[in-house]
Amino acid sequence: MKTTLALAAAVALGIGAAMLQTGAAQQPARAGRRAIRPQKGPNTGLPFSPGILVGNTLYISGHLGRDPMTSRLVAGGVEAETRQALGNIREVLRAAGMDFSHVASVTAYIASFDDFATFNAVYREVFPTDPPARATVQVAALNDHARVELQMIAVKP
């Protein structure tokens, strides 16, 4: 019986030491969920957070091209909306201590593929080289008759 208990204790100590060396024992503390709400950002009153930070990963909600002061869509179509959506997302990234270089994945929702070239021209300004993985989906409609909505995932090493 003593041998079995001693063996179990040794195994537990070995596992604990291995977890400390690899950082696995610290995972629960880093894996906390925190809402990211930048000071400069539209407030729509809708029930979602602009971003959620879990550990080193930032999940960014879908953002329309809303003016941060009025929360209304900016005028100017897909080009202006894309610029504003990216600007709003930049503020979420900053509030989490990140920038566009940390973005790993983008989902773009576009109301019409007729706007695809214009959207891509603006998008390339933010991601000129080695852009993140991306899916672009044409949708039947977006909130407030927007032309584009962007959702991202960013990871800080």
HELIX and SHEET records of a PDB file:
HELIX    1   1 LYS A    2  THR A   22  1                                  21    
HELIX    2   2 ALA A   24  GLN A   26  5                                   3    
HELIX    3   3 GLN A   27  ARG A   30  1                                   4    
HELIX    4   4 GLY A   77  ALA A   95  1                                  19    
HELIX    5   5 PHE A  100  HIS A  102  5                                   3    
HELIX    6   6 PHE A  113  ASP A  115  5                                   3    
HELIX    7   7 PHE A  116  VAL A  126  1                                  11    
HELIX    8   8 ASN A  143  HIS A  145  5                                   3    
SHEET    1   A 6 ARG A  33  ILE A  36  0                                        
SHEET    2   A 6 GLY A  51  VAL A  54 -1                                        
SHEET    3   A 6 THR A  57  HIS A  63 -1                                        
SHEET    4   A 6 VAL A 148  VAL A 155 -1                                        
SHEET    5   A 6 VAL A 103  ILE A 110 -1                                        
SHEET    6   A 6 ALA A 133  GLN A 138  1                                        
END                                                                             
